[in-house]
Amino acid sequence: MALMAVSFTLMRWYVLRNPGLLEETTDVRLFRKGTILSLIFGPMLYLAGIAFSWI
């Protein structure tokens, strides 16, 4: 699942580098913020899931 999250994040970064792929109604700032937050909090949630699986 971690590799799936990494590939999802890489796709989002690709779209940010090529803004023509986004719809015109998409707010690029919010899209970028969501990408950064998923990159920050995603690994933490995976680690928490691993820790809770031992309980």
KAZI-V746020 format. One record per backbone hydrogen bond with DSSP energy under -0.5 kcal/mol. NH is the residue of the N-H (numbers start at 1). CO is the residue of the C=O. Records with the same first field share a line. If there is no record, write none. Layout:
# KAZI-V746020
NH: CO, CO
This chain:
# KAZI-V746020
5: 1
6: 2
7: 3
8: 4
9: 5
10: 6
11: 7
12: 8
13: 9
14: 10
15: 11
16: 12
17: 13
18: 14
21: 18
22: 19
26: 23
28: 26
31: 27
32: 28
33: 29
34: 30
35: 31
36: 32
37: 33
38: 34
39: 35
40: 36
41: 37
42: 38
43: 39
44: 40
45: 41
46: 42
47: 43
48: 44
49: 45
50: 46
51: 47
52: 48
53: 49
54: 50, 51
55: 52
